[in-house]
């Protein structure tokens, strides 16, 4: 796969609910400059378990990226920067949201360095189905927690179908980076498969740590206008990435990396998850997706009634004009995973223009 194709894959899976396009704006001395992104407006009807119904509207998921491509002394070099307006905040009472950094990386031939998708994401996201939910897009997979999907620093090296990733550790006193090794195989018929292993140092107490590891399998089968996606994983010390486990229900972000991966007995929390999805293109303009994901932990927060998180998404997406999509999605989850995604049902209506 060429550098341009690898970058296209990275951008294409920038959101499980969309694909980002790039508009070339010029070329100077062999260097190409492009901009891309999308504007997304969404309205969400909330029907939380045990709570009052509500409605939230927002355009803060909209994003903008800038890309520079050139050939330097026989090497393909790319610089990519992207931001959105999420502002690392969940307060929806003020519409003045600042831009936050999503991606900032350099790619030279087979080497990528900077802030971008982690190895867990690349092992599962290309083999999943399209959903509209901005939160928890990979629930049930090894990369189910969107809170830690883009570490501050990642080094990816790819050769053939192999990818080796070394990532800024979530445990601040770790002696080594978090690591992911994966292998992807694709067929001429459009099927794809991935196997991945992860390893990281996890804090178990004051000045104490253990090594946690997990294994993941993912695949996507294409049958004309229909595709089937499946993934599964199991491991220890991975719940900060999967978004579930002890404290993982209500605080899945990196702030609990040293507190939420050890159970009340001081042992690493074990999690096991799987997901299944089906996509179908009804016409050239209309497509739909159904996805189910779940992850089970051997210990969860005391505020959670069930040791298994279950999430279901069903959507229809209509391409009204080229690059302009209109969509509706119903979703249901049985527990709080992030402040804006409580347990219960939601219906999202959205319009997205990609450029």
C-alpha positions in Angstrom: 0.0 0.0 0.0 1.4 3.4 -0.9 1.8 6.3 1.5 -1.1 8.1 -0.1 -3.3 5.1 0.3 -2.3 4.6 3.9 -3.1 8.2 4.6 -6.4 7.9 2.9 -7.2 4.9 5.2 -6.3 7.0 8.2 -8.6 9.8 7.1 -11.4 7.5 6.0 -11.7 6.0 9.4 -11.4 9.4 11.1 -15.0 8.8 12.3 -16.9 5.6 12.3 -19.9 7.7 11.1 -18.3 9.4 8.1 -15.5 9.6 5.6 -13.3 12.7 5.3 -12.4 14.0 1.9 -9.5 16.2 0.9 -9.6 19.1 -1.5 -6.3 19.9 -3.2 -5.7 23.7 -3.0 -2.3 23.9 -4.7 1.1 22.6 -5.6 4.4 24.4 -5.1 7.8 22.9 -6.1 6.4 19.4 -6.0 4.6 19.9 -2.6 0.9 19.5 -2.6 -1.3 21.3 -0.1 -4.8 20.1 0.7 -7.7 20.8 3.1 -10.4 18.5 4.3 -13.0 17.8 6.9 -16.7 18.2 7.3 -19.5 20.2 8.9 -22.0 18.1 10.9 -25.2 19.3 12.6 -26.9 16.9 14.9 -30.0 16.8 17.1 -30.3 14.0 19.7 -33.5 13.0 21.5 -32.5 11.4 24.9 -34.7 8.9 26.7 -32.4 7.9 29.6 -33.1 5.0 32.0 -34.6 6.5 35.2 -34.4 10.1 33.9 -36.3 12.8 32.1 -36.4 13.1 28.3 -34.4 15.8 26.7 -33.1 17.1 23.4 -29.5 18.3 22.6 -28.4 20.0 19.4 -24.8 20.7 18.4 -22.4 21.3 15.5 -19.3 20.9 17.6 -18.3 17.6 16.0 -17.4 19.5 12.8 -13.7 19.3 11.9 -11.0 20.8 9.7 -7.7 19.3 8.6 -4.7 20.4 6.6 -2.3 18.1 4.8 1.1 18.6 3.1 2.5 15.9 0.8 5.9 16.0 -0.9 8.7 13.8 -2.1 12.1 14.6 -0.4 15.2 12.8 -1.7 13.2 9.8 -2.8 11.1 9.6 0.3 7.3 10.2 0.6 6.7 12.8 3.3 3.3 13.8 4.7 2.4 16.3 7.5 -1.2 16.2 8.7 -3.0 18.3 11.3 -6.7 18.1 12.3 -8.9 19.7 14.9 -12.6 19.7 15.9 -14.6 21.9 18.2 -15.2 19.4 21.1 -13.0 21.5 23.4 -12.5 18.5 25.8 -15.7 19.6 27.5 -19.1 18.1 28.0 -20.9 21.3 29.1 -23.7 21.9 26.5 -25.0 25.2 28.0 -22.4 27.4 26.3 -22.0 27.2 22.5 -18.6 28.9 22.5 -16.4 25.9 22.0 -12.7 26.1 21.4 -10.9 24.0 18.8 -9.0 21.0 20.1 -6.2 19.0 18.5 -7.2 15.6 17.1 -4.2 14.7 14.9 -0.7 16.1 14.4 1.6 13.7 12.8 4.5 13.3 10.3 4.6 10.3 8.0 7.8 9.3 6.2 7.5 6.2 4.0 6.5 3.4 6.4 7.0 5.4 9.6 4.4 7.6 11.3 5.2 9.8 14.3 3.0 12.2 16.3 -0.5 12.3 17.8 -2.9 10.1 15.9 -4.9 6.8 16.1 -3.4 4.2 18.3 -2.6 0.6 17.3 -5.8 -0.7 18.8 -7.9 1.5 16.6 -6.1 0.5 13.4 -6.6 -3.2 14.4 -10.4 -2.9 14.6 -11.9 0.3 13.1 -11.3 -0.6 9.4 -13.3 -3.8 10.0 -16.3 -2.2 11.7 -19.6 -0.8 10.3 -20.7 2.8 10.0 -22.5 4.4 12.9 -23.4 8.0 13.8 -22.7 8.0 17.5 -19.7 10.1 18.2 -19.2 8.4 21.6 -18.1 4.8 22.0 -17.9 4.0 18.3 -16.0 0.7 19.0 -17.7 -0.6 22.1 -17.1 -4.4 22.3 -13.7 -4.1 20.6 -10.2 -3.7 22.0 -10.4 0.0 21.1 -13.9 0.7 22.5 -13.1 3.8 24.6 -12.8 6.8 22.4 -11.2 8.7 25.3 -7.8 7.2 24.7 -7.9 6.5 21.0 -5.4 9.2 20.1 -2.4 9.2 22.5 -0.2 12.2 22.9 2.5 10.4 21.0 2.4 7.4 18.7 5.1 5.7 16.6 3.7 3.4 13.9 5.9 1.3 11.6 4.3 -0.7 8.9 5.7 -3.3 6.5 3.4 -5.3 4.3 0.4 -6.3 6.5 2.3 -5.8 9.8 2.0 -2.8 12.0 4.1 -2.1 15.1 2.9 0.7 17.4 4.7 2.3 20.4 2.5 4.7 22.3 2.7 7.2 25.1 1.9 5.1 28.2 -1.4 5.8 30.0 0.4 4.9 33.3 2.5 8.0 33.9 5.4 6.1 35.7 5.6 3.3 33.2 9.2 2.3 32.2 8.2 1.4 28.7 5.7 2.6 26.0 2.3 0.9 25.5 2.7 -1.5 22.6 0.6 -3.0 19.9 1.5 -5.5 17.1 -1.0 -6.4 14.5 -1.3 -8.1 11.1 -3.9 -7.4 8.4 -4.7 -9.6 5.5 -6.9 -8.5 2.6 -8.3 -10.5 -0.2 -9.0 -9.5 -3.8 -12.7 -10.0 -3.1 -12.6 -7.2 -0.6 -12.6 -9.3 2.6 -10.2 -8.2 5.4 -8.9 -9.8 8.6 -6.8 -8.6 11.5 -5.1 -10.1 14.5 -3.5 -7.9 17.2 -1.8 -8.3 20.6 -1.3 -5.4 23.1 0.9 -5.0 26.1 1.3 -2.3 28.6 2.6 -1.6 32.1 -0.3 -1.1 34.6 -0.1 0.5 38.0 -1.3 -1.8 40.8 -0.3 0.3 43.8 2.2 2.8 45.0 5.4 2.2 43.0 4.0 -1.2 42.0 2.9 -2.3 38.5 2.1 -5.4 36.4 2.2 -6.1 32.7 -1.2 -6.4 31.1 -1.9 -8.0 27.7 -4.8 -8.6 25.4 -5.5 -10.3 22.0 -8.0 -9.2 19.4 -9.4 -10.7 16.2 -11.4 -8.7 13.7 -12.7 -9.2 10.2 -15.0 -7.8 7.5 -16.7 -9.9 4.8 -18.1 -8.2 1.7 -20.9 -9.8 -0.4 -21.8 -7.3 -3.0 -24.0 -4.6 -1.5 -23.9 -6.3 1.9 -21.0 -6.6 4.4 -20.6 -8.4 7.7 -18.2 -7.2 10.4 -17.1 -9.3 13.5 -14.6 -8.7 16.2 -13.6 -10.1 19.6 -11.0 -9.6 22.2 -9.9 -10.7 25.7 -7.2 -9.6 28.1 -6.1 -7.9 31.4 -5.3 -4.3 32.0 -7.0 -3.2 28.9 -10.3 -1.8 30.2 -9.0 1.8 30.0 -8.9 1.3 26.2 -12.1 -0.8 26.0 -14.1 1.7 28.1 -15.4 -0.8 30.7 -14.4 -2.5 33.9 -13.7 -1.2 37.5 -14.5 2.5 37.3 -14.6 2.2 33.5 -18.4 2.7 33.4 -18.6 6.3 34.5 -15.0 7.4 33.9 -13.5 5.7 30.9 -10.9 8.4 30.2 -7.1 8.3 30.8 -7.5 9.9 34.3 -8.4 6.5 35.7 -5.6 4.7 34.0 -3.9 4.2 37.3 -7.1 3.7 39.3 -9.5 1.8 37.1 -7.6 -1.2 35.9 -7.0 -2.9 39.2 -9.9 -4.5 41.1 -10.7 -4.3 44.8 -8.3 -7.2 45.4 -5.4 -5.5 43.7 -5.5 -7.7 40.6 -5.7 -6.5 37.0 -9.3 -6.3 35.7 -10.1 -8.9 33.0 -12.4 -7.9 30.1 -13.8 -9.8 27.2 -15.8 -8.2 24.4 -17.2 -8.8 20.9 -19.1 -6.9 18.3 -21.1 -7.8 15.2 -22.5 -5.6 12.5 -24.1 -5.7 9.1 -24.2 -3.0 6.4 -26.3 -2.9 3.3 -26.5 -0.5 0.4 -30.1 -0.4 -0.7 -29.5 2.1 -3.6 -26.7 4.3 -4.8 -27.9 6.9 -2.3 -29.3 4.9 0.6 -27.4 2.7 3.0 -28.0 1.2 6.4 -26.2 -0.4 9.3 -27.0 -2.5 12.4 -24.4 -3.0 15.1 -24.3 -4.8 18.4 -21.3 -4.6 20.9 -20.8 -5.9 24.4 -17.9 -6.1 26.8 -17.8 -8.0 30.2 -15.5 -7.3 33.1 -14.8 -9.5 36.1 -15.3 -6.4 38.3 -17.2 -3.1 37.6 -17.8 0.1 39.5 -20.1 -0.2 42.6 -22.6 2.1 40.9 -23.1 -0.3 38.0 -25.7 -3.1 38.2 -24.4 -5.3 35.4 -20.9 -6.6 34.7 -21.7 -6.4 30.9 -22.0 -3.2 28.8 -24.3 -3.7 25.8 -24.7 -1.2 23.0 -27.0 -1.4 19.9 -27.0 1.0 16.9 -29.4 1.0 13.9 -29.2 3.7 11.3 -30.1 4.8 7.8 -28.0 7.3 5.8 -29.1 9.0 2.6 -26.8 10.8 0.3 -28.9 13.8 -0.8 -26.2 15.4 -2.8 -22.6 14.4 -3.5 -20.8 14.6 -0.1 -23.9 15.7 1.7 -25.5 13.0 3.9 -28.6 13.0 6.0 -29.0 10.3 8.6 -31.1 8.9 11.5 -29.9 6.5 14.1 -31.6 4.7 17.0 -29.3 3.4 19.8 -29.6 1.8 23.1 -27.1 1.1 25.9 -27.6 -0.3 29.4 -25.1 1.9 31.3 -23.5 5.3 31.4 -20.2 5.3 29.5 -19.5 9.0 29.1 -21.3 12.0 30.5 -23.3 12.6 27.3 -24.1 9.0 26.7 -26.2 7.7 29.7 -27.9 4.3 29.9 -31.1 4.3 27.9 -32.2 5.1 24.3 -31.3 7.9 21.9 -32.4 9.0 18.5 -30.0 11.1 16.4 -30.9 13.2 13.4 -27.9 14.6 11.5 -26.8 16.3 8.3 -23.1 16.2 7.2 -21.3 17.9 4.4 -17.8 16.5 3.7 -15.1 18.4 1.7 
